[in-house]
């Protein structure tokens, strides 16, 4: 019996296949396996995979810059002021280590 011909790369990616037990032993589409592979390589520091993953996200409409916000941070403190505030915040833990009250 001759295997069926796959018409395009998109048709190939839509095909289901069973992944080895080493990948949580679950069946997934070739597309999901491909994206998981790119994601793993991107997490390992592969810059090309990171760019490819970003392009895939953007092509799916997952561009997160649309929902970008602003990070508001307090004004910088002098070292003396920061040290005083840190000591004040840590005082209860230094006076009563391990939560002891007395």
N, C-alpha and C positions, 0 to 999 in steps of 0.2 A: 504494500500500500504506500503510495507516494504522499509525503507530507504536503499539507496545503500551502499554497504560495501566499506570502504576506505582501499585500499591495504597496504599503508605504511604511515609513518609520513610525508614523502615528498609529497605524494598525498594529505594528509590533509592540509598541509601548502599551497599547490597550489590552494585549493578550494576558491571560492569567497564567501563572505558573507557580509551582510549589517551591518555596524556599527551603533550604536545609534546616534542620532542627536548630542549628546554631543561631539562626535569626528568629528566636522566639517560637520556632516551629509552626509558623502560621503562613497561610497562603496570601499572597499579595500580588498586585499587578506589577508588571515590569516597570511601569512608571514610578510606582512607590519605591521599588527596590533601587532604581536608578537615583531617585532623589535622596534616599537614605544613604547611598554610597557617596554622593556629592556632599551631603551634610557631614558625614563622618570625616571625609578628607578636609573639608573646610574647618571643622573643629580641631583637626590635627595640625592646622596651620598652612595648608596648601592654598596659596593666594589665588591660583587659577580657579580652583573649585569654589572659593568664596565669591569670585566675580560671576561664575556660572550660576551659582545658587541665587545671587542677587538678581541676575537677569531673569531667571525663572520666576522669582517672586514678583518682579515688576510686570512680567508678561501675563501673570494671573490676576493682576490688579491688587497685589498685596504691597504696594508702595507705601511704606509707613511714614514718609515725609508729609503726606497729606494730613495726618493726625499729629504732627509734631507740636510740641509745646515748648514752654520755657522753663528752665531750671532757675529758681530764685534762691540765691544764697545770701546769708548775712554778710555784713561788712567784715573785712579782715580785722582781727584783734592784734594788739601788740603782744609780744611774747609774755610780758609780765601779766597782762590782763588774762590771757589764755591760761597761764600757769595758775593764777589765783582761782579762776573759775573751775579748772580741772581739779585742783586740790579740794575745793568746796564740794564738788560733785562726788569725789571719791572718799571724803571724810567718813561717812557712815560705814563704808566697807573696811576702812583701815581701823576704825575704832572697835568695830564688832565683826571680826572675820567669821566667815561661815554662818552668818546670820545669828550668832549668839547675842543675847541681850543683857549682858552684864558681866 
